[in-house]
Amino acid sequence: MSAAQLAIGTVGLGSFELTGGGTFINLVAATTNALNGALPARRPDHYKNFTVVGILLMALLGGIGGGVSRDVMVGRVPAALTNSSYVVLCLIAGYIGHRLAYSEGQLFREGLFQFVTSFALPWYAVVGAQTGADVGLPVVGSLVLAVVGPTAGRFLIDVSCGVPPKQFVRGEWFVAVAALTGAVWTALDQAGLPRAARVPGRLHRPPHRAVPGLGGTPGHQTGRCLPP
């Protein structure tokens, strides 16, 4: 069974896409990462008297920072810039995180933070490894993307808050989990297991067509391929 057969049909409106080619799961992961980015607003080691705008920006860093970094590293236009759903859902999650963190009598809950991380991290690691395989990177390069995808957003948040990035703190586990997840996916992919869906944002080249009145390979005369 091919990836296209396993993928959910596309549902969206204009620049907003909600499903299709793994988009829905990526949106859920981005939204939970955005919530994860907003929740540290009340955490003692991150608390900096943030404004609402500051918390929303942290949510954006957490939600799309990793995916944008991953896509830029392989020369792709980040899906978060072509699908408006990413930014809108991340801002909504950021506002929810703001309300959770600053509700009267409610302190930051470490359990919720860990739960959100445990969902988004493995999925982004898989997407990173699949991206590396799609563009032809060797195994080590794919593993680097598997780590960058789920951790770059948190790195940006920690640096913005003036605290040591979580990746550099002893006893933290999420870098190792991301690398292990990417390694397992890579091993299964090389063993020939079918993929559930293609990575959103994967480039699809249009079919070549010949220039009327000219011979040779389509697009050969101008050095480029003409759009359909």
GUTI-660588 format. One record per residue: residue in one letter; x, y, z of N, C-alpha, C in turn. Coordinates in pm, whole numbers, plus 32768, in hexadecimal, padded with zeros to 4 digits. Example, Ala and Ser with C-alpha at 12.3 -4.5 7.8 and 13.67 -1.06 7.14 Angstrom:
2
a85277DC7830C84CE7E3E830C85287EB6830C
s85057F1F82C485577F9682CA850A80038313
***
This chain:
228
m80567F8880008000800080008059807C8000
s803D80D97FAA8091814F7F9D806F81B78006
a80CC8218801480B482858073803882D4804E
a802482E87FCD7FB083367FA07F2E82F27FC7
q7F2D826C7FC67EB482267FEA7E98822D8080
l7F04823B80CD7EF38240815E7ED682CC8190
a7EF7833281427EE783BC816E7E5483E48172
i7E36844181CC7DAE847481D67D9984DD8169
g7D2184E281337D03854480CC7D1485D280FF
t7D32862D80A37D4D86B780C87CCB870180E9
v7CCB8746815B7C5C879A81857C95882281A8
g7C60888C816E7C938910818B7C45897B8144
l7C7089F881597C308A6B811C7C9B8AD380FF
g7CB18AEF807F7D178B4F805A7DA28B218086
s7DE78B7680D17E6D8B5481017E698B008180
f7DF08AE081AE7DE18A8E82277DC889FD81FF
e7E2589A482217E14891682087E1888CD828E
l7DB7887382A27DAC882D83217DD1879A8317
t7DC1875E82A47DE286D182937E2686BD820D
g7E56864381FA7E968621817C7F2B860D818B
g7F5C8594816E7FEC857A81728029858A81FB
g7FE1856982648016857682EB800986018326
t7FC7865C82DF7FBB86E683107F7386EE8396
f7F09869E83A67EBC86A684227F138684849C
i7F60861884927FB385F1850480208659851B
n8056869284B080BA86FC84C0807F87778503
l8003879884E27FC3880B85227FAC87F085B6
v7F84877685D77F72875386647FF6875D86AE
a8061872A867280E5873086B1811487C086C1
a8100881386588128889F866180D888E986CD
t805788CB86D58002890D8739802C88E687C7
t8048886687DC8074883C886280FD88768883
n81558880881E81D688C0883781C689548857
a816489958818814A8A22883681178A3288C5
l80BF89D888EF809289D9897A810989C289D7
n8161896989AE81DA894D89FA823489C88A03
g82328A1B899A82828A94899C82488B0089F3
a81C38B038A0181838B6A8A5181808B488AE6
l81798AC88B07816D8AA18B9381E28ACD8BEC
p825F8ACF8BBB82CD8AFA8C1382C48B8B8C40
a82608BD68C1082558C628C3882528C748CCF
r821C8C118D1782138C1C8DA982788BBE8DEF
r82C88B798DA0832C8B208DDB83988B758E1D
p83C48B528E9684228BA98EDE84A28BC98E90
d84D88B688E4585568B838E0085438BCD8D7C
h84C78BDF8D4F84AB8C278CD3845E8CA98CE9
y842B8CBE8D5E83D08D2E8D7684198DB38D66
k83E98E088D0B84298E898CED83C28EF98CE3
n83548EF08D2B82EA8F558D2382BA8F678C92
f829A8EF98C5282738EFE8BC781EE8F458BB3
t81E68F8D8B4381658FC28B17811D8F558AC7
v809F8F708AA680548F118A5480998EFD89CD
v80C98F6A8992810E8F608911818C8F0B8920
g81D48F1C898C824C8ECC89A3822D8E3789AB
i81C08E1689F0819A8D8989FD816F8D508975
l81288D9F892681008D7188A181798D5A8847
l81DD8DB0885382578D9C880582A18D1F8831
m82A18D0488B382DD8C8988E482938C0F88AE
a820F8C1B88A681C08BAD886F81E38B9587DD
l81F78C008790821F8BF0870482A88BAF86F9
l83068BD9874F838B8B9D874E83828B07876B
g83308AE587CD83238A5987F182D88A098789
g82738A45874C821E89FA86F0825B89E38668
i829A8A4B862E82CD8A3D85A583638A4C859B
g83A68A6B860A84378A80860584838A0685D3
g845E8991860584A3891785DC848988F3854B
g840A88FA852183E888D88498842589388434
v842589BA845484628A1B83FA84F88A0383EE
s853A89E9846085CB89CF845E85EA89548409
r859A88EC841A85AF887083CE859F88878339
d853588CD8311851C88E282838585893B8243
v85B089A4828C861689FD8256869A89B28241
m86B98955829A87368909828E873A88B4820F
v86C7888D81DB86C4883C81618696888E80E8
g868F891180F786708967808685DF8968805A
r8583895280B984F48954809984B289D080D4
v844789FB809383F48A6380CF83A88A238143
p83B78A5781BD83748A18823082DD8A10821D
a82A5899E82448214898B823881C889F38289
a82048A2482F781C08A87834B81AC8B0B8303
l81F88B24829881EA8BA1824D81898B9281D8
t816D8B1881AE81108B03813F80868AD7816E
n807E8AA481E77FFE8A7982217FE28ACF829B
s7F848B2B828E7F688B8B82F97F338B498378
s7F058ACF836E7ECF8A8A83E47F378A7E8453
y7FB68A6C842F801E8A5D849380268AD684EF
v80318B4C84B280418BC585027FC48BE08556
v7F4F8BD385197ED38BF085617EC08B9285D7
l7ED48B1185C37EC28AB0862F7F2B8AC3869C
c7FA48AE88676800C8B0186DA7FEA8B7A8730
l7FB28BE186F37F898C5787407F178C3587A0
i7EB88BE387707E4B8BB987C87E818B69883E
a7EDC8B0C88217F198ABD888C7F678B1688EC
g7FA98B7C88B57FF38BD9890B7F978C23896A
y7F228C4D89397EC38C9289917E8E8C3489FD
i7E738BB689D57E478B548A397EB48B3F8AA2
g7F318B358A747FA08B278AD27FAC8B9E8B2E
h7F938C148AFA7F958C8D8B4E7F2A8C878BB9
r7EB28C5C8B947E458C538BF67E638BE98C5F
l7E9D8B788C357EBF8B108C957F2A8B3C8CF6
a7F8C8B858CC37FFE8BAC8D167FDB8C1D8D76
y7F7D8C738D507F618CE98DA17ED68CE98DE1
s7E928C798DDB7E118C728E1F7E248C898EB5
e7DC38CC78EF17DCD8CE98F7F7DDD8C6B8FD4
g7E458C6890277E5D8BF990817E968B7E903E
q7EBA8B868FBE7EED8B118F777F7E8B258F50
l7FD58AC98F7C80608ACE8F59807A8A708EE2
f80F08A7D8EAD81168A288E3C811489958E64
r80E189418E0C80D888B38E29813D88668DD5
e819F88318E17820987E98DD181D1876D8D8A
g816B872F8DC3813486B88D8580FA86D58CFC
l80B287468CED807B876A8C6C80EA87878C08
f815387C98C3781C587E78BE1820387688BA9
q821887058C00825686888BD581F8863A8B78
f8177863E8B93811785F78B3F8117862F8AB1
v811786B28AA6811786F28A23819786CF89D7
t820986D08A1D828786AF89DD8288862089AB
s825285C589FA8256853789D7820785188959
f81A4856B89378159855488BC81A2858D8843
a81CD860A884B8204864F87D6828F861D87B1
l82E085F88813836B85D787F7837B85618797
p833E84ED87B08353847C87548324849A86C6
w82B384DF86B9827F84F8863382DD855285E4
y830C85BE86218368861785DB83EC85D285BC
a8416857686128490852985F6847D84D3857A
v84088494856E83EB844184F983E68498847B
v83A5850A8483839C8563840F8427859283E6
g847D85AF8447850585D884278553856B83DF
a854984F08412858F848283D2855A84688346
q84D684718335849A845B82B184C384C98250
t84CC8544828084F985B2822B8586859881F8
g85DE856A82518666854B8227866A84DE81BE
a8617847781CF8612840B816D85DA843C80E8
d8577849580EC853984C78072859B8516801B
v85F58563805C865285B6801086D6856F7FF6
g86E084F0801F875784A2800087CB84B2805F
l87B284DD80DA881F84EB813B884A8461816D
p88CA8453819488F483D681D388B283C5825B
v88C58352829788828333831588A4839A8381
v892383BF838B894A841F83F3890484A583DF
g88FC84D3836288B685508346882385498369
s87E484D7834D875884C68370874484C88407
l87A2848D84508798848F84E387A9851B851A
v87FD856C84D9880A85F885048785864084F5
l8742862C848586BF866B84728659863584D4
a866585B384F886098579855A861985BA85E3
v869085EE860186A78632867F868286C68676
v86A3870586058688879585F585F387B185F7
g85A3876085B18513877A85A784CE878B862D
p84DE872B868A84968737870984DB878A8774
t855987B4875F85A287F787CB85C7888987AD
a85C788B2872D85F48939870D859989A38749
g85168988874B84BA89EA878584D68A028818
r84ED89978863850A89A788F1859189EE8905
f85F089D388AE86718A1988B5865D8AAF88A8
l860C8ADA884785F28B68883285AB8BA688AA
i854F8B5C88E785088B8F895C85678BA289D1
d85BC8B3F89EB86198B498A5C867C8BBC8A49
v86B08BCB89CF870C8C3989B486C68CBF89C7
s86488CC9899985FD8D4689A885E48D678A3A
c85D88D008A8F85BF8D158B1D86408D228B6E
g86B18D158B2C87308D248B7287538CB28BCE
v87268C398BAE87478BC38BFF87938B5F8BA7
p87E28B068BE3882A8AA38B9287C98A4D8B42
p87E18A3B8AC1878889E68A71877C895B8AAC
k870589258AA686EA88A38AE4874388368AAB
q876C88468A2B87C187E289ED884887D58A32
f8873883F8A7A88F888408AB688F6881E8B4A
v888088008B80887387E78C10887987528C2B
r88CC872C8C8A88DA869E8CAD885686688CE5
g883785EE8CBE87C085AE8CF1874685BE8C9A
e874F86138C3286DE86238BD786E285B48B6F
w866D85858B488663850B8AF8863385218A6A
f85FF85988A4A85B385A289CD860A85A38951
v868A85CA895B86E285C088E686FD852E88C5
a871B84DE892C87348450891686B9840988DF
v8642842E891185C883F188DF85B18416884D
a85CA8493882985BA84BD879E861984708743
a86978463876D86F88419871B86D283868710
l86A5834A877E867E82BD877C860382A88724
t85A28303872D852B82F986D8855083038645
g85A78362862485D48370859A861E82F58569
a867082BA85C186BA8242859A865D81CC8581
v85F881BC85D68598814F85C3854B81628541
w851D81DD852684D381F684AA852B81DA8431
t85A982088436860581F383C6861B815E83AC
a862C8111841686418081840785C7803F83C8
l8550806583F684D6802C83BE84C28056832D
d84E480D3830E84D581048285853280BA8227
q85AE80A58251860D805E81FC85E97FCA81F0
a859B7F988250856E7F0D824884F97EFE81E8
g84C47F6F81B6845C7F69815183CE7F768184
l83BA7F9E820283337FAF823482F2802981F3
p8270802281D4822C80948195821F810981F6
r8220818081BF820F81F8820F817A82198219
a8152824D828D80C5826E82A2809982E3824C
a80F38342823580D283B981E58152840181C3
r814E844F815A81C5849A813781D185138192
v8247854D8195826085C281E7821E863C81A9
p81CF868A81F68195870481BF820287638192
g81E987AA8125824B880980F382AC87CC8091
r82A18749807782FA8709801882E487457F8E
l835187617F4D834887A37ECC831B87417E62
h82BB876B7E10828E871B7D9E82AF87677D1F
r830987327CD0832E87757C5482C1875D7BEB
p829887C57BA5823387B37B3D826D87667AC9
p821A871D7A7F824C86D27A0C8282872E79A0
h82EE8701795E8328875078F482CC874F787A
r82CD87BA782F828687B977B082DC88017749
a82CE87D876D18323880B766782FB8898763F
v835E88E3760D8343896875D9831489597549
p829E898E7528826C8980749E82D089B57438
g82E9896473D2833F8991736583D18976737A
l83F6894073EE84828925740A849288927423
g8502885B73F8851C87CE740C856D87B77489
g858A873874A385DF87167514858E86FC7591
t85D586EB75FF859786CD767F8546874476AF
p84CE873276E6847D87A2771684CB87FB7775
g84CD887B775B851188DA77B285A688DF779B
h85DC888A7740866D8883772C86A4890376EE
q8653893F7695868789B2764D869B8A2A76A7
t864B8A39770E86558AAD7766869C8A8F77E7
g86BD8A107800870189EA787A86A489E278EF
r862289E678DA85C589DE794885478994791B
c84F7896D797A847A8927795B84078989795D
l83B3898078FE834289DB78F782D189A87950
p82878A03798E821489D979E081A8899E7989
p8157894479BF80EB8907796F8080896D794D
***
